[in-house]
Amino acid sequence: MIWFADIQYGGHLELSSSQSRQCSKKWRPDARESRGSYIELGSSANETPVALDLDSDESIKATATYIREQFGSLDILVNNGGINRSSDPNATLRETYRAVFETNVFGVAVVIYAFLPLLRASKYHDRRIVNVTSGLGRIGIAYSPTSKYSAKVWELSAFRSSETALNMIKAVDAVRLQKNILSIVVCPGHCRTDFWGGRGIKSTEEGARSIVRAAIEESPEELFEKLVEDEGYFVEFGC
């Protein structure tokens, strides 16, 4: 089985792949030369890191080409790269929205588009696209007078709206691809990562459990049109 998971590093992407060994593709914030190409950062018996810029179509395309040349196909794609604000503290409102959507929405859409031929080339019986989202993107939670994640408690309008858009990408993919390639969303919860400045109520290991479950466990019939929430439960996908 070959699978790839992108992990947040300062707004950019890490991809990991395994085919009896594991290969990581990691974007470094200082790796400016990575735009438009991938860069191997080092390797071991289990990992081969490669730089990738989630905000660059050329970099995404180059990485997809690298994966095709090295592995031939892709069984599972996990999209987990994202940011919750602009890296520029003086960014205007428009610049903030543009930066967040560039990574969280446009970057994910282009990754799916670039990697879909690799998924279609796979002979694996349970191919999946897993988009890691946030409960903050659910409209019902934003309105809720009782939720601790309501818009009254967590405003973050650019981030919340980007996650709502990400959820729609999942919904369209689920209908378009049906169960041939399962499209799933998962919410790992409020984890203590760099994304939230090291603050959160769950460890990264705890947050990863629901992502792994969405990626390699349960049947497509159980997961279709469902959201895997942070405690591993299935809930009806919707607003």
TORKOL-4160 file (C-alpha; in steps of 0.2 Angstrom, whole numbers, padded with zeros to 4 digits, m for minus):
239
<pt num="1" X="0000" Y="0000" Z="0000"/>
<pt num="2" X="0006" Y="0017" Z="m0005"/>
<pt num="3" X="0000" Y="0032" Z="0005"/>
<pt num="4" X="0004" Y="0050" Z="0007"/>
<pt num="5" X="m0001" Y="0062" Z="0022"/>
<pt num="6" X="0003" Y="0081" Z="0022"/>
<pt num="7" X="0007" Y="0088" Z="0039"/>
<pt num="8" X="0007" Y="0106" Z="0044"/>
<pt num="9" X="0024" Y="0115" Z="0045"/>
<pt num="10" X="0022" Y="0134" Z="0045"/>
<pt num="11" X="0008" Y="0134" Z="0032"/>
<pt num="12" X="0016" Y="0122" Z="0021"/>
<pt num="13" X="0016" Y="0103" Z="0017"/>
<pt num="14" X="0023" Y="0087" Z="0022"/>
<pt num="15" X="0019" Y="0071" Z="0013"/>
<pt num="16" X="0023" Y="0054" Z="0018"/>
<pt num="17" X="0022" Y="0038" Z="0008"/>
<pt num="18" X="0025" Y="0020" Z="0012"/>
<pt num="19" X="0027" Y="0005" Z="0001"/>
<pt num="20" X="0036" Y="m0007" Z="0013"/>
<pt num="21" X="0045" Y="0008" Z="0018"/>
<pt num="22" X="0040" Y="0026" Z="0021"/>
<pt num="23" X="0044" Y="0042" Z="0011"/>
<pt num="24" X="0041" Y="0060" Z="0018"/>
<pt num="25" X="0040" Y="0075" Z="0008"/>
<pt num="26" X="0042" Y="0091" Z="0019"/>
<pt num="27" X="0042" Y="0109" Z="0015"/>
<pt num="28" X="0054" Y="0120" Z="0024"/>
<pt num="29" X="0049" Y="0138" Z="0027"/>
<pt num="30" X="0067" Y="0143" Z="0022"/>
<pt num="31" X="0068" Y="0132" Z="0007"/>
<pt num="32" X="0064" Y="0146" Z="m0006"/>
<pt num="33" X="0072" Y="0136" Z="m0020"/>
<pt num="34" X="0058" Y="0123" Z="m0018"/>
<pt num="35" X="0046" Y="0134" Z="m0028"/>
<pt num="36" X="0042" Y="0125" Z="m0044"/>
<pt num="37" X="0052" Y="0109" Z="m0039"/>
<pt num="38" X="0054" Y="0096" Z="m0026"/>
<pt num="39" X="0070" Y="0095" Z="m0016"/>
<pt num="40" X="0076" Y="0079" Z="m0007"/>
<pt num="41" X="0081" Y="0084" Z="0011"/>
<pt num="42" X="0088" Y="0068" Z="0016"/>
<pt num="43" X="0084" Y="0049" Z="0018"/>
<pt num="44" X="0085" Y="0034" Z="0029"/>
<pt num="45" X="0080" Y="0016" Z="0027"/>
<pt num="46" X="0062" Y="0021" Z="0031"/>
<pt num="47" X="0060" Y="0039" Z="0025"/>
<pt num="48" X="0065" Y="0050" Z="0010"/>
<pt num="49" X="0060" Y="0069" Z="0014"/>
<pt num="50" X="0056" Y="0080" Z="m0001"/>
<pt num="51" X="0052" Y="0098" Z="m0001"/>
<pt num="52" X="0035" Y="0104" Z="m0007"/>
<pt num="53" X="0027" Y="0122" Z="m0007"/>
<pt num="54" X="0008" Y="0120" Z="m0005"/>
<pt num="55" X="0006" Y="0137" Z="m0012"/>
<pt num="56" X="0015" Y="0133" Z="m0029"/>
<pt num="57" X="0006" Y="0124" Z="m0043"/>
<pt num="58" X="0023" Y="0120" Z="m0051"/>
<pt num="59" X="0030" Y="0113" Z="m0034"/>
<pt num="60" X="0014" Y="0102" Z="m0033"/>
<pt num="61" X="0015" Y="0096" Z="m0051"/>
<pt num="62" X="0034" Y="0092" Z="m0049"/>
<pt num="63" X="0030" Y="0082" Z="m0033"/>
<pt num="64" X="0016" Y="0072" Z="m0041"/>
<pt num="65" X="0029" Y="0068" Z="m0055"/>
<pt num="66" X="0042" Y="0062" Z="m0043"/>
<pt num="67" X="0029" Y="0051" Z="m0035"/>
<pt num="68" X="0024" Y="0044" Z="m0051"/>
<pt num="69" X="0042" Y="0040" Z="m0056"/>
<pt num="70" X="0046" Y="0033" Z="m0039"/>
<pt num="71" X="0030" Y="0023" Z="m0035"/>
<pt num="72" X="0019" Y="0023" Z="m0051"/>
<pt num="73" X="0003" Y="0026" Z="m0042"/>
<pt num="74" X="m0005" Y="0032" Z="m0025"/>
<pt num="75" X="m0017" Y="0022" Z="m0014"/>
<pt num="76" X="m0022" Y="0035" Z="m0001"/>
<pt num="77" X="m0020" Y="0054" Z="0000"/>
<pt num="78" X="m0022" Y="0064" Z="0016"/>
<pt num="79" X="m0023" Y="0083" Z="0015"/>
<pt num="80" X="m0018" Y="0091" Z="0032"/>
<pt num="81" X="m0008" Y="0106" Z="0027"/>
<pt num="82" X="m0016" Y="0123" Z="0032"/>
<pt num="83" X="m0014" Y="0140" Z="0041"/>
<pt num="84" X="m0026" Y="0150" Z="0052"/>
<pt num="85" X="m0019" Y="0167" Z="0048"/>
<pt num="86" X="m0007" Y="0176" Z="0037"/>
<pt num="87" X="0011" Y="0175" Z="0042"/>
<pt num="88" X="0012" Y="0194" Z="0040"/>
<pt num="89" X="0006" Y="0203" Z="0056"/>
<pt num="90" X="0002" Y="0219" Z="0046"/>
<pt num="91" X="m0008" Y="0210" Z="0033"/>
<pt num="92" X="m0024" Y="0219" Z="0027"/>
<pt num="93" X="m0041" Y="0209" Z="0029"/>
<pt num="94" X="m0040" Y="0205" Z="0010"/>
<pt num="95" X="m0022" Y="0199" Z="0011"/>
<pt num="96" X="m0027" Y="0188" Z="0026"/>
<pt num="97" X="m0041" Y="0180" Z="0017"/>
<pt num="98" X="m0031" Y="0178" Z="0002"/>
<pt num="99" X="m0016" Y="0170" Z="0011"/>
<pt num="100" X="m0027" Y="0158" Z="0021"/>
<pt num="101" X="m0038" Y="0153" Z="0006"/>
<pt num="102" X="m0022" Y="0151" Z="m0005"/>
<pt num="103" X="m0015" Y="0137" Z="0007"/>
<pt num="104" X="m0031" Y="0129" Z="0014"/>
<pt num="105" X="m0042" Y="0129" Z="m0001"/>
<pt num="106" X="m0033" Y="0132" Z="m0017"/>
<pt num="107" X="m0018" Y="0122" Z="m0012"/>
<pt num="108" X="m0029" Y="0107" Z="m0007"/>
<pt num="109" X="m0039" Y="0108" Z="m0023"/>
<pt num="110" X="m0023" Y="0108" Z="m0034"/>
<pt num="111" X="m0015" Y="0094" Z="m0024"/>
<pt num="112" X="m0031" Y="0083" Z="m0027"/>
<pt num="113" X="m0031" Y="0088" Z="m0045"/>
<pt num="114" X="m0013" Y="0084" Z="m0047"/>
<pt num="115" X="m0013" Y="0067" Z="m0038"/>
<pt num="116" X="m0030" Y="0061" Z="m0044"/>
<pt num="117" X="m0022" Y="0052" Z="m0059"/>
<pt num="118" X="m0010" Y="0043" Z="m0047"/>
<pt num="119" X="m0025" Y="0037" Z="m0037"/>
<pt num="120" X="m0034" Y="0031" Z="m0052"/>
<pt num="121" X="m0019" Y="0022" Z="m0058"/>
<pt num="122" X="m0019" Y="0012" Z="m0041"/>
<pt num="123" X="m0025" Y="m0006" Z="m0041"/>
<pt num="124" X="m0028" Y="m0005" Z="m0022"/>
<pt num="125" X="m0046" Y="m0010" Z="m0017"/>
<pt num="126" X="m0049" Y="0005" Z="m0005"/>
<pt num="127" X="m0042" Y="0021" Z="m0012"/>
<pt num="128" X="m0046" Y="0037" Z="m0002"/>
<pt num="129" X="m0044" Y="0055" Z="m0001"/>
<pt num="130" X="m0044" Y="0062" Z="0017"/>
<pt num="131" X="m0046" Y="0080" Z="0020"/>
<pt num="132" X="m0042" Y="0086" Z="0038"/>
<pt num="133" X="m0054" Y="0099" Z="0042"/>
<pt num="134" X="m0060" Y="0108" Z="0058"/>
<pt num="135" X="m0076" Y="0109" Z="0067"/>
<pt num="136" X="m0074" Y="0128" Z="0066"/>
<pt num="137" X="m0079" Y="0126" Z="0048"/>
<pt num="138" X="m0097" Y="0120" Z="0052"/>
<pt num="139" X="m0110" Y="0133" Z="0051"/>
<pt num="140" X="m0121" Y="0126" Z="0064"/>
<pt num="141" X="m0106" Y="0126" Z="0077"/>
<pt num="142" X="m0103" Y="0144" Z="0072"/>
<pt num="143" X="m0121" Y="0149" Z="0076"/>
<pt num="144" X="m0122" Y="0138" Z="0092"/>
<pt num="145" X="m0126" Y="0148" Z="0108"/>
<pt num="146" X="m0119" Y="0133" Z="0118"/>
<pt num="147" X="m0104" Y="0127" Z="0109"/>
<pt num="148" X="m0086" Y="0131" Z="0115"/>
<pt num="149" X="m0081" Y="0133" Z="0097"/>
<pt num="150" X="m0094" Y="0145" Z="0092"/>
<pt num="151" X="m0090" Y="0161" Z="0082"/>
<pt num="152" X="m0093" Y="0171" Z="0098"/>
<pt num="153" X="m0079" Y="0161" Z="0106"/>
<pt num="154" X="m0067" Y="0158" Z="0091"/>
<pt num="155" X="m0070" Y="0172" Z="0078"/>
<pt num="156" X="m0056" Y="0167" Z="0065"/>
<pt num="157" X="m0067" Y="0172" Z="0051"/>
<pt num="158" X="m0054" Y="0169" Z="0037"/>
<pt num="159" X="m0049" Y="0152" Z="0044"/>
<pt num="160" X="m0067" Y="0146" Z="0048"/>
<pt num="161" X="m0073" Y="0151" Z="0030"/>
<pt num="162" X="m0059" Y="0142" Z="0022"/>
<pt num="163" X="m0063" Y="0126" Z="0031"/>
<pt num="164" X="m0081" Y="0128" Z="0026"/>
<pt num="165" X="m0075" Y="0129" Z="0008"/>
<pt num="166" X="m0064" Y="0114" Z="0011"/>
<pt num="167" X="m0079" Y="0104" Z="0016"/>
<pt num="168" X="m0088" Y="0108" Z="0000"/>
<pt num="169" X="m0073" Y="0102" Z="m0010"/>
<pt num="170" X="m0075" Y="0085" Z="m0001"/>
<pt num="171" X="m0093" Y="0085" Z="m0004"/>
<pt num="172" X="m0091" Y="0088" Z="m0023"/>
<pt num="173" X="m0077" Y="0075" Z="m0024"/>
<pt num="174" X="m0088" Y="0062" Z="m0014"/>
<pt num="175" X="m0102" Y="0064" Z="m0026"/>
<pt num="176" X="m0091" Y="0065" Z="m0042"/>
<pt num="177" X="m0080" Y="0050" Z="m0037"/>
<pt num="178" X="m0093" Y="0040" Z="m0027"/>
<pt num="179" X="m0085" Y="0024" Z="m0019"/>
<pt num="180" X="m0072" Y="0021" Z="m0032"/>
<pt num="181" X="m0061" Y="0033" Z="m0023"/>
<pt num="182" X="m0068" Y="0038" Z="m0006"/>
<pt num="183" X="m0068" Y="0056" Z="m0001"/>
<pt num="184" X="m0068" Y="0059" Z="0018"/>
<pt num="185" X="m0067" Y="0073" Z="0030"/>
<pt num="186" X="m0060" Y="0071" Z="0047"/>
<pt num="187" X="m0059" Y="0083" Z="0062"/>
<pt num="188" X="m0044" Y="0079" Z="0074"/>
<pt num="189" X="m0049" Y="0091" Z="0087"/>
<pt num="190" X="m0040" Y="0105" Z="0096"/>
<pt num="191" X="m0022" Y="0098" Z="0096"/>
<pt num="192" X="m0006" Y="0105" Z="0104"/>
<pt num="193" X="0003" Y="0109" Z="0088"/>
<pt num="194" X="0012" Y="0124" Z="0080"/>
<pt num="195" X="m0004" Y="0127" Z="0071"/>
<pt num="196" X="m0012" Y="0133" Z="0088"/>
<pt num="197" X="0005" Y="0140" Z="0095"/>
<pt num="198" X="0007" Y="0124" Z="0105"/>
<pt num="199" X="m0010" Y="0126" Z="0114"/>
<pt num="200" X="m0024" Y="0113" Z="0114"/>
<pt num="201" X="m0033" Y="0100" Z="0123"/>
<pt num="202" X="m0026" Y="0085" Z="0114"/>
<pt num="203" X="m0009" Y="0078" Z="0110"/>
<pt num="204" X="m0003" Y="0076" Z="0092"/>
<pt num="205" X="m0004" Y="0057" Z="0095"/>
<pt num="206" X="m0022" Y="0058" Z="0100"/>
<pt num="207" X="m0027" Y="0069" Z="0086"/>
<pt num="208" X="m0019" Y="0057" Z="0074"/>
<pt num="209" X="m0030" Y="0043" Z="0078"/>
<pt num="210" X="m0045" Y="0049" Z="0070"/>
<pt num="211" X="m0035" Y="0054" Z="0054"/>
<pt num="212" X="m0027" Y="0036" Z="0053"/>
<pt num="213" X="m0045" Y="0029" Z="0056"/>
<pt num="214" X="m0052" Y="0039" Z="0041"/>
<pt num="215" X="m0037" Y="0034" Z="0030"/>
<pt num="216" X="m0035" Y="0015" Z="0033"/>
<pt num="217" X="m0049" Y="0009" Z="0044"/>
<pt num="218" X="m0068" Y="0006" Z="0042"/>
<pt num="219" X="m0077" Y="0002" Z="0026"/>
<pt num="220" X="m0082" Y="0014" Z="0012"/>
<pt num="221" X="m0100" Y="0011" Z="0016"/>
<pt num="222" X="m0098" Y="0016" Z="0034"/>
<pt num="223" X="m0088" Y="0032" Z="0029"/>
<pt num="224" X="m0097" Y="0038" Z="0014"/>
<pt num="225" X="m0106" Y="0055" Z="0017"/>
<pt num="226" X="m0099" Y="0055" Z="0035"/>
<pt num="227" X="m0087" Y="0066" Z="0045"/>
<pt num="228" X="m0075" Y="0057" Z="0057"/>
<pt num="229" X="m0074" Y="0068" Z="0072"/>
<pt num="230" X="m0061" Y="0070" Z="0084"/>
<pt num="231" X="m0066" Y="0056" Z="0096"/>
<pt num="232" X="m0067" Y="0044" Z="0081"/>
<pt num="233" X="m0086" Y="0044" Z="0080"/>
<pt num="234" X="m0095" Y="0046" Z="0063"/>
<pt num="235" X="m0107" Y="0060" Z="0061"/>
<pt num="236" X="m0118" Y="0065" Z="0046"/>
<pt num="237" X="m0108" Y="0077" Z="0035"/>
<pt num="238" X="m0116" Y="0094" Z="0033"/>
<pt num="239" X="m0117" Y="0111" Z="0040"/>
